[in-house]
Amino acid sequence: MRITDVDAVVVGSGCGGLIAATKLREAGLDPLLIEKTEYVGGTAAWALGGLWFPANPLEPEAGIADSVEDGLAYVEAAVGDQGPATTRARQEAYMRGGQRLIQRLTVYPQDTATLATFLKSNA
């Protein structure tokens, strides 16, 4: 058994775990990310390995024209309002929060590159 000194243990390699590990690295800490399965990505991996955030900051670079309003129209047609978890306010909060999340994650390209290398080596 190898013993490793770390500052924090992050359980699960889903989006939350990957973001938590990235934030810990930003803070200068050394996290250990553990996953119980052979797969990286948590439930996002079941969604073809991606997240959907309309009008995110990366879309214009890729030549994609999008808007929060278009995203809300799509969600309204696909899901609608089925109770407290799917109200229009929550749908909009998800989309606007996603924009901020993508912006925040792209501020640290060194961690993104490290994560991409990790994901490719564990595919």
DSSP file (Angstrom, degrees, kcal/mol; ACC not computed):
  #  RESIDUE AA STRUCTURE BP1 BP2  ACC     N-H-->O    O-->H-N    N-H-->O    O-->H-N    TCO  KAPPA ALPHA  PHI   PSI    X-CA   Y-CA   Z-CA
    1    1 A M              0   0    0      0, 0.0     2,-0.5     0, 0.0     0, 0.0   0.000 360.0 360.0 360.0 133.3    0.0    0.0    0.0
    2    2 A R        -     0   0    0      2,-0.0     2,-0.5     0, 0.0     0, 0.0  -0.809 360.0-149.4 -94.6 132.6    1.3    3.4   -0.9
    3    3 A I        -     0   0    0     -2,-0.5     2,-0.4     2,-0.0     0, 0.0  -0.889  16.3-172.5-103.7 130.7    0.7    6.2    1.6
    4    4 A T        -     0   0    0     -2,-0.5     2,-0.5     2,-0.0    28,-0.0  -0.971  20.9-133.2-126.1 135.7    0.3    9.7    0.1
    5    5 A D        +     0   0    0     -2,-0.4     2,-0.3     2,-0.0    -2,-0.0  -0.780  37.4 163.6 -86.7 126.5    0.0   13.0    1.9
    6    6 A V        -     0   0    0     -2,-0.5     3,-0.1     1,-0.1    23,-0.0  -0.921  42.1-136.8-136.7 162.9   -2.8   15.1    0.6
    7    7 A D  S    S+     0   0    0     23,-2.8     2,-0.3    -2,-0.3    -1,-0.1   0.743  87.2   6.8 -90.0 -27.2   -4.7   18.2    1.8
    8    8 A A  E     -a   31   0A   0     22,-1.1    24,-2.6     2,-0.0     2,-0.5  -0.995  60.5-137.8-155.0 149.8   -8.2   16.9    0.9
    9    9 A V  E     -a   32   0A   0     -2,-0.3     2,-0.5    22,-0.2    24,-0.2  -0.963  16.5-161.7-111.6 126.3   -9.9   13.8   -0.3
   10   10 A V  E     -a   33   0A   0     22,-3.2    24,-2.9    -2,-0.5     2,-0.7  -0.938   9.9-149.1-108.4 123.1  -12.6   14.3   -3.0
   11   11 A V  E     +a   34   0A   0     -2,-0.5    24,-0.2    22,-0.2    22,-0.1  -0.832  62.1  21.8 -99.3 117.3  -15.0   11.3   -3.3
   12   12 A G        -     0   0    0     22,-3.5    23,-0.2    -2,-0.7    22,-0.1   0.287  62.9-129.5 103.2 133.6  -16.4   10.8   -6.8
   13   13 A S        +     0   0    0     26,-0.2    28,-1.0     4,-0.1    -1,-0.1   0.028  67.1 119.4-104.0  26.0  -15.3   11.8  -10.2
   14   14 A G  B  > S-b   41   0B   0     27,-0.2     4,-2.9    26,-0.1     5,-0.3  -0.117  88.7 -80.5 -73.2-176.3  -18.6   13.3  -11.3
   15   15 A C  H  > S+     0   0    0     26,-0.5     4,-2.5     1,-0.2     5,-0.2   0.902 132.5  50.9 -56.3 -43.1  -18.9   16.9  -12.3
   16   16 A G  H  > S+     0   0    0      1,-0.2     4,-2.6     2,-0.2    -1,-0.2   0.928 112.7  45.5 -61.2 -45.3  -19.1   18.0   -8.6
   17   17 A G  H  > S+     0   0    0      2,-0.2     4,-2.6     1,-0.2    -2,-0.2   0.908 113.3  49.3 -65.3 -42.9  -16.0   16.0   -7.6
   18   18 A L  H  X S+     0   0    0     -4,-2.9     4,-2.0     2,-0.2    -1,-0.2   0.897 114.0  45.8 -64.6 -39.6  -14.0   17.2  -10.6
   19   19 A I  H  X S+     0   0    0     -4,-2.5     4,-2.8    -5,-0.3    -2,-0.2   0.909 111.6  51.9 -69.5 -41.4  -14.9   20.8   -9.9
   20   20 A A  H  X S+     0   0    0     -4,-2.6     4,-2.3    -5,-0.2    -2,-0.2   0.929 110.7  48.2 -60.1 -44.4  -14.2   20.5   -6.2
   21   21 A A  H  X S+     0   0    0     -4,-2.6     4,-2.1     1,-0.2    -1,-0.2   0.898 112.0  49.9 -62.9 -39.9  -10.7   19.1   -7.0
   22   22 A T  H  X S+     0   0    0     -4,-2.0     4,-2.4     2,-0.2    -2,-0.2   0.920 110.3  49.6 -64.1 -44.0  -10.1   21.9   -9.4
   23   23 A K  H  X S+     0   0    0     -4,-2.8     4,-1.6     1,-0.2    -2,-0.2   0.891 109.3  52.3 -63.7 -38.8  -11.2   24.5   -6.9
   24   24 A L  H  <>S+     0   0    0     -4,-2.3     5,-2.5     1,-0.2    -1,-0.2   0.909 109.6  49.3 -62.9 -41.2   -8.9   22.9   -4.3
   25   25 A R  H ><5S+     0   0    0     -4,-2.1     3,-1.9     1,-0.2    -2,-0.2   0.903 107.0  55.5 -63.9 -40.2   -6.0   23.1   -6.7
   26   26 A E  H 3<5S+     0   0    0     -4,-2.4    -1,-0.2     1,-0.3    -2,-0.2   0.865 104.9  54.0 -58.0 -35.2   -6.8   26.8   -7.4
   27   27 A A  T 3<5S-     0   0    0     -4,-1.6    -1,-0.3    -5,-0.2    -2,-0.2   0.407 124.2-106.0 -81.7   3.3   -6.5   27.4   -3.7
   28   28 A G  T < 5S+     0   0    0     -3,-1.9    -3,-0.2     1,-0.3     2,-0.2   0.614  77.7 131.7  85.2  12.3   -3.0   25.8   -3.7
   29   29 A L      < -     0   0    0     -5,-2.5    -1,-0.3    -6,-0.2    -2,-0.1  -0.547  58.4-125.8 -96.3 164.2   -4.1   22.6   -2.0
   30   30 A D        -     0   0    0     -2,-0.2   -23,-2.8    -3,-0.1   -22,-1.1  -0.857  32.4-169.6-111.7  95.2   -3.2   19.0   -3.1
   31   31 A P  E     -a    8   0A   0      0, 0.0     2,-0.5     0, 0.0   -22,-0.2  -0.505  16.7-145.0 -85.3 154.0   -6.5   17.0   -3.5
   32   32 A L  E     -a    9   0A   0    -24,-2.6   -22,-3.2    -2,-0.2     2,-0.6  -0.984  14.9-157.1-113.6 119.4   -6.8   13.3   -3.9
   33   33 A L  E     -a   10   0A   0     -2,-0.5     2,-0.4   -24,-0.2   -22,-0.2  -0.864  12.9-173.1-100.1 121.5   -9.7   12.4   -6.2
   34   34 A I  E     -a   11   0A   0    -24,-2.9   -22,-3.5    -2,-0.6     2,-0.4  -0.894   8.0-171.9-118.3 149.0  -11.1    8.9   -5.7
   35   35 A E        -     0   0    0     -2,-0.4     5,-0.0   -24,-0.2   -24,-0.0  -1.000  18.9-150.8-138.9 134.7  -13.7    7.0   -7.7
   36   36 A K  S    S+     0   0    0     -2,-0.4     2,-0.2     2,-0.0    -1,-0.1   0.678  80.1  57.9 -81.4 -17.5  -15.3    3.7   -6.9
   37   37 A T  S    S-     0   0    0      2,-0.3    -2,-0.1     1,-0.0   -25,-0.1  -0.509  90.0-112.5-105.2 176.9  -15.9    2.7  -10.5
   38   38 A E  S    S+     0   0    0     -2,-0.2     2,-0.3     2,-0.0    -1,-0.0   0.423  92.7  84.4 -84.7   1.5  -13.6    2.3  -13.5
   39   39 A Y        -     0   0    0     84,-0.0     2,-0.4     0, 0.0    -2,-0.3  -0.793  66.3-144.8-111.3 148.1  -15.3    5.3  -15.1
   40   40 A V  S    S+     0   0    0     -2,-0.3   -26,-0.1    82,-0.2    -2,-0.0  -0.887  73.9  50.3-104.2 138.0  -14.7    9.0  -14.8
   41   41 A G  B >> S-b   14   0B   0    -28,-1.0     3,-1.2    -2,-0.4     4,-0.7   0.282  74.9-142.1 125.9 -12.5  -17.6   11.4  -15.0
   42   42 A G  H >> S-     0   0    0      1,-0.3     3,-1.1   -28,-0.2     4,-0.6  -0.207  76.0 -17.9  56.5-145.2  -20.4   10.3  -12.7
   43   43 A T  H >> S+     0   0    0      1,-0.3     3,-0.7     2,-0.2     4,-0.6   0.757 133.4  67.9 -68.5 -23.1  -23.9   10.8  -14.1
   44   44 A A  H X4>S+     0   0    0     -3,-1.2     5,-1.4     1,-0.2     3,-0.9   0.835  91.6  62.8 -63.3 -29.7  -22.6   13.3  -16.7
   45   45 A A  H X<5S+     0   0    0     -3,-1.1     3,-0.7    -4,-0.7    -1,-0.2   0.833  97.3  56.2 -63.6 -30.8  -20.8   10.3  -18.3
   46   46 A W  H <<5S+     0   0    0     -3,-0.7    -1,-0.3    -4,-0.6    -2,-0.2   0.718  98.3  63.1 -71.3 -19.8  -24.3    8.8  -18.9
   47   47 A A  T X<5S-     0   0    0     -3,-0.9     3,-1.1    -4,-0.6    -1,-0.3  -0.217 137.3 -83.5 -96.5  42.2  -25.2   12.0  -20.7
   48   48 A L  T < 5S-     0   0    0     -3,-0.7    -3,-0.2     1,-0.2    -2,-0.2   0.740  78.8 -68.0  61.7  25.8  -22.5   11.2  -23.3
   49   49 A G  T 3 <S+     0   0    0     -5,-1.4     2,-0.3     1,-0.2    -1,-0.2   0.679 109.1  98.4  76.7  18.0  -19.9   12.8  -21.1
   50   50 A G    <   -     0   0    0     -3,-1.1     2,-0.3    -6,-0.8    -1,-0.2  -0.860  60.0-136.1-136.7 169.6  -21.1   16.3  -21.3
   51   51 A L        -     0   0    0     -2,-0.3     2,-0.6    -3,-0.1    -7,-0.0  -0.911  20.3-136.1-119.6 150.4  -23.1   19.1  -19.8
   52   52 A W        +     0   0    0     -2,-0.3    46,-0.1     2,-0.0    -2,-0.0  -0.935  30.6 160.8-113.6 114.9  -25.6   21.3  -21.6
   53   53 A F    >   -     0   0    0     -2,-0.6     3,-0.9    45,-0.1    42,-0.1  -0.898  31.8-139.0-130.9 102.5  -25.4   25.0  -20.8
   54   54 A P  T 3  S+     0   0    0      0, 0.0    14,-0.1     0, 0.0    45,-0.1  -0.236  82.5  13.2 -60.4 148.3  -27.0   27.2  -23.4
   55   55 A A  T 3  S+     0   0    0     12,-0.2    13,-0.1     1,-0.2    10,-0.0   0.814  86.8 167.1  57.8  35.1  -25.3   30.5  -24.3
   56   56 A N    X   -     0   0    0     -3,-0.9     3,-1.5     1,-0.1    -1,-0.2  -0.408  50.1-105.3 -78.8 161.6  -22.1   29.5  -22.5
   57   57 A P  T 3  S+     0   0    0      0, 0.0     4,-0.4     0, 0.0    -1,-0.1   0.640 115.2  59.1 -64.3 -15.3  -18.9   31.6  -23.2
   58   58 A L  T 3> S+     0   0    0      1,-0.2     4,-1.1     2,-0.1     3,-0.2   0.707  87.1  76.3 -85.3 -19.8  -17.3   28.9  -25.4
   59   59 A E  T X4>S+     0   0    0     -3,-1.5     5,-2.7     1,-0.2     3,-0.8   0.906  89.1  53.4 -62.5 -45.0  -20.1   28.8  -28.0
   60   60 A P  G >45S+     0   0    0      0, 0.0     3,-1.5     0, 0.0    -1,-0.2   0.887 105.9  55.5 -58.6 -36.6  -19.2   32.1  -29.8
   61   61 A E  G 345S+     0   0    0     -4,-0.4    -2,-0.2     1,-0.3    -3,-0.1   0.818 109.6  47.2 -62.6 -29.6  -15.6   30.8  -30.3
   62   62 A A  G <<5S-     0   0    0     -4,-1.1    -1,-0.3    -3,-0.8    -3,-0.1   0.349 121.4-109.1 -92.8   4.9  -17.1   27.7  -32.0
   63   63 A G  T < 5S+     0   0    0     -3,-1.5     2,-0.6    -4,-0.3    -2,-0.1   0.735  70.4 145.1  76.0  22.7  -19.4   29.9  -34.1
   64   64 A I      < -     0   0    0     -5,-2.7     2,-0.6    -6,-0.2    -1,-0.2  -0.845  38.1-154.5 -99.6 123.8  -22.6   28.8  -32.3
   65   65 A A        +     0   0    0     -2,-0.6     2,-0.3    -3,-0.1   -10,-0.0  -0.864  33.9 146.7 -95.2 123.1  -25.3   31.4  -31.8
   66   66 A D        -     0   0    0     -2,-0.6     2,-0.3   -10,-0.1     3,-0.1  -0.942  26.5-161.5-150.0 165.7  -27.4   30.6  -28.8
   67   67 A S     >  -     0   0    0     -2,-0.3     4,-2.1     1,-0.1   -12,-0.2  -0.988  33.8-118.5-150.4 157.6  -29.3   32.3  -26.0
   68   68 A V  H  > S+     0   0    0     -2,-0.3     4,-2.9     1,-0.2     5,-0.2   0.891 116.7  57.5 -60.6 -39.0  -30.7   31.6  -22.6
   69   69 A E  H  > S+     0   0    0      1,-0.2     4,-2.2     2,-0.2    -1,-0.2   0.902 106.0  48.3 -61.0 -41.6  -34.2   32.3  -24.0
   70   70 A D  H  > S+     0   0    0      2,-0.2     4,-2.2     1,-0.2    -1,-0.2   0.903 112.3  50.1 -63.6 -40.5  -33.7   29.6  -26.7
   71   71 A G  H  X S+     0   0    0     -4,-2.1     4,-2.5     2,-0.2    -2,-0.2   0.914 110.1  49.2 -63.3 -43.1  -32.5   27.2  -24.0
   72   72 A L  H  X S+     0   0    0     -4,-2.9     4,-2.7     1,-0.2    -1,-0.2   0.889 109.5  52.3 -64.1 -39.0  -35.5   28.0  -21.8
   73   73 A A  H  X S+     0   0    0     -4,-2.2     4,-2.1    -5,-0.2    -1,-0.2   0.910 110.3  49.0 -63.1 -40.9  -37.9   27.5  -24.7
   74   74 A Y  H  X S+     0   0    0     -4,-2.2     4,-2.6     2,-0.2     5,-0.2   0.944 113.1  45.7 -62.7 -48.7  -36.3   24.1  -25.3
   75   75 A V  H  X>S+     0   0    0     -4,-2.5     4,-3.5     1,-0.2     5,-1.9   0.891 110.6  54.1 -64.2 -39.0  -36.6   23.0  -21.7
   76   76 A E  H  <5S+     0   0    0     -4,-2.7    -1,-0.2     3,-0.2    -2,-0.2   0.917 113.1  43.2 -60.0 -42.8  -40.1   24.3  -21.5
   77   77 A A  H  <5S+     0   0    0     -4,-2.1    -2,-0.2    -5,-0.2    -1,-0.2   0.876 122.5  38.1 -70.5 -37.2  -41.0   22.1  -24.5
   78   78 A A  H  <5S+     0   0    0     -4,-2.6    -2,-0.2    -5,-0.2    -3,-0.2   0.865 139.4   4.3 -82.6 -37.7  -39.1   19.1  -23.3
   79   79 A V  T  <5S-     0   0    0     -4,-3.5    -3,-0.2    -5,-0.2    -2,-0.1   0.758  78.6-174.1-118.1 -45.4  -39.8   19.2  -19.5
   80   80 A G      < -     0   0    0     -5,-1.9     2,-0.7     1,-0.1    -3,-0.1  -0.358  55.2 -43.1  73.6-161.1  -42.2   22.0  -18.7
   81   81 A D        +     0   0    0      1,-0.1     6,-0.1    -5,-0.1    -1,-0.1  -0.900  61.9 164.3-108.3 102.8  -43.0   22.8  -15.1
   82   82 A Q        -     0   0    0     -2,-0.7     3,-0.1     1,-0.3    -1,-0.1   0.102  62.4 -62.1-106.6  20.5  -43.5   19.6  -13.3
   83   83 A G  S >  S-     0   0    0      1,-0.1     3,-1.9     3,-0.1    -1,-0.3  -0.822  86.8 -29.4 130.5-169.7  -43.3   21.0   -9.8
   84   84 A P  G >  S+     0   0    0      0, 0.0     3,-0.7     0, 0.0    -1,-0.1   0.768 128.3  54.5 -55.5 -32.4  -40.8   22.7   -7.5
   85   85 A A  G 3  S+     0   0    0      1,-0.2    -2,-0.0    -3,-0.1    -4,-0.0   0.650 113.7  40.7 -78.6 -13.4  -37.7   21.3   -9.1
   86   86 A T  G <  S+     0   0    0     -3,-1.9    -1,-0.2     4,-0.1    -3,-0.1   0.076  77.9 139.0-125.3  25.3  -38.6   22.4  -12.6
   87   87 A T    <>  -     0   0    0     -3,-0.7     4,-2.4    -4,-0.1     5,-0.2  -0.237  66.8-109.3 -65.3 160.6  -40.0   25.9  -12.2
   88   88 A R  H  > S+     0   0    0      1,-0.2     4,-2.5     2,-0.2     5,-0.2   0.877 120.0  56.0 -57.4 -39.2  -39.0   28.5  -14.7
   89   89 A A  H  > S+     0   0    0      1,-0.2     4,-2.2     2,-0.2    -1,-0.2   0.903 109.1  45.6 -62.8 -41.4  -36.9   30.2  -12.1
   90   90 A R  H  > S+     0   0    0      2,-0.2     4,-2.4     1,-0.2    -2,-0.2   0.892 111.1  52.7 -69.7 -38.6  -34.9   27.1  -11.4
   91   91 A Q  H  X S+     0   0    0     -4,-2.4     4,-2.0     1,-0.2    -2,-0.2   0.931 112.4  44.9 -61.8 -44.2  -34.5   26.4  -15.1
   92   92 A E  H  X S+     0   0    0     -4,-2.5     4,-2.8     1,-0.2     5,-0.3   0.891 110.5  54.0 -67.6 -38.7  -33.1   29.9  -15.6
   93   93 A A  H  X S+     0   0    0     -4,-2.2     4,-2.5     1,-0.2     5,-0.2   0.897 107.9  51.4 -61.2 -40.3  -30.9   29.6  -12.6
   94   94 A Y  H  X S+     0   0    0     -4,-2.4     4,-2.3     2,-0.2    -1,-0.2   0.938 112.7  44.9 -60.2 -47.9  -29.4   26.4  -14.0
   95   95 A M  H  X S+     0   0    0     -4,-2.0     4,-1.7     2,-0.2    -2,-0.2   0.920 116.6  43.2 -67.1 -44.3  -28.7   28.1  -17.3
   96   96 A R  H  X S+     0   0    0     -4,-2.8     4,-1.7     2,-0.2    -1,-0.2   0.876 114.4  51.5 -70.4 -35.9  -27.2   31.3  -15.9
   97   97 A G  H  X S+     0   0    0     -4,-2.5     4,-2.5    -5,-0.3    -2,-0.2   0.878 107.0  54.7 -64.9 -37.3  -25.2   29.3  -13.3
   98   98 A G  H  X S+     0   0    0     -4,-2.3     4,-2.7    -5,-0.2     5,-0.2   0.883 104.1  53.9 -62.9 -38.9  -23.9   27.1  -16.1
   99   99 A Q  H  X S+     0   0    0     -4,-1.7     4,-2.1     1,-0.2    -1,-0.2   0.932 111.6  45.1 -59.6 -45.5  -22.6   30.2  -17.9
  100  100 A R  H  X S+     0   0    0     -4,-1.7     4,-2.6     2,-0.2    -2,-0.2   0.886 111.6  53.1 -66.2 -38.7  -20.7   31.3  -14.8
  101  101 A L  H  X S+     0   0    0     -4,-2.5     4,-2.7     2,-0.2     5,-0.2   0.946 110.1  46.1 -62.4 -49.2  -19.4   27.7  -14.2
  102  102 A I  H  X S+     0   0    0     -4,-2.7     4,-1.9     1,-0.2    -1,-0.2   0.912 113.3  50.6 -61.4 -42.3  -18.0   27.5  -17.8
  103  103 A Q  H  X S+     0   0    0     -4,-2.1     4,-0.6    -5,-0.2    -1,-0.2   0.927 112.2  47.2 -60.1 -44.9  -16.5   30.9  -17.4
  104  104 A R  H >< S+     0   0    0     -4,-2.6     3,-0.8     1,-0.2     4,-0.4   0.902 111.7  49.5 -65.2 -42.1  -14.9   30.0  -14.1
  105  105 A L  H >< S+     0   0    0     -4,-2.7     3,-0.8     1,-0.2    -1,-0.2   0.823 107.2  54.7 -69.8 -30.0  -13.5   26.7  -15.4
  106  106 A T  H 3< S+     0   0    0     -4,-1.9    -1,-0.2     1,-0.2    -2,-0.2   0.567  91.4  74.4 -81.0  -7.0  -11.9   28.3  -18.5
  107  107 A V  T << S+     0   0    0     -3,-0.8    -1,-0.2    -4,-0.6    -2,-0.2   0.735  95.8  51.8 -72.4 -22.5  -10.0   30.8  -16.4
  108  108 A Y    X>  +     0   0    0     -3,-0.8     4,-1.7    -4,-0.4     3,-0.7  -0.658  62.5 165.8-117.5  74.2   -7.6   28.0  -15.3
  109  109 A P  H 3> S+     0   0    0      0, 0.0     4,-2.9     0, 0.0     5,-0.2   0.797  73.4  63.0 -63.6 -27.8   -6.4   26.4  -18.6
  110  110 A Q  H 3> S+     0   0    0      1,-0.2     4,-2.0     2,-0.2     5,-0.1   0.899 106.8  43.7 -64.5 -37.9   -3.6   24.5  -16.8
  111  111 A D  H <> S+     0   0    0     -3,-0.7     4,-2.6     2,-0.2    -1,-0.2   0.869 112.9  52.4 -72.4 -35.3   -6.1   22.6  -14.7
  112  112 A T  H  X S+     0   0    0     -4,-1.7     4,-2.7     2,-0.2    -2,-0.2   0.920 110.7  47.5 -64.3 -43.0   -8.3   22.0  -17.8
  113  113 A A  H  X S+     0   0    0     -4,-2.9     4,-2.4     2,-0.2    -2,-0.2   0.912 112.7  49.1 -64.6 -42.0   -5.2   20.6  -19.7
  114  114 A T  H  X S+     0   0    0     -4,-2.0     4,-2.3    -5,-0.2    -2,-0.2   0.915 112.5  48.1 -62.3 -42.9   -4.3   18.4  -16.7
  115  115 A L  H  X S+     0   0    0     -4,-2.6     4,-2.9     2,-0.2    -2,-0.2   0.911 110.4  51.2 -64.7 -42.6   -7.9   17.2  -16.4
  116  116 A A  H  X S+     0   0    0     -4,-2.7     4,-2.4     1,-0.2    -2,-0.2   0.914 110.8  48.5 -62.4 -42.3   -8.0   16.4  -20.2
  117  117 A T  H  X S+     0   0    0     -4,-2.4     4,-2.2     2,-0.2    -1,-0.2   0.915 112.6  49.1 -62.8 -42.6   -4.8   14.5  -20.0
  118  118 A F  H  X S+     0   0    0     -4,-2.3     4,-1.1     1,-0.2    -2,-0.2   0.930 111.5  48.4 -61.6 -46.4   -6.1   12.5  -17.0
  119  119 A L  H  < S+     0   0    0     -4,-2.9     3,-0.4     1,-0.2    -2,-0.2   0.901 112.0  48.9 -64.1 -40.9   -9.4   11.8  -18.7
  120  120 A K  H >< S+     0   0    0     -4,-2.4     3,-1.0     1,-0.2    -1,-0.2   0.897 110.6  50.3 -65.8 -39.2   -7.7   10.6  -21.9
  121  121 A S  H 3< S+     0   0    0     -4,-2.2    -1,-0.2     1,-0.2    -2,-0.2   0.688 115.7  43.3 -73.7 -16.4   -5.3    8.3  -20.0
  122  122 A N  T 3<        0   0    0     -4,-1.1    -1,-0.2    -3,-0.4    -2,-0.2   0.227 360.0 360.0-111.5  13.2   -8.2    6.7  -18.0
  123  123 A A    <         0   0    0     -3,-1.0    -1,-0.1    -4,-0.2    -2,-0.1   0.487 360.0 360.0 -74.4 360.0  -10.6    6.3  -20.9
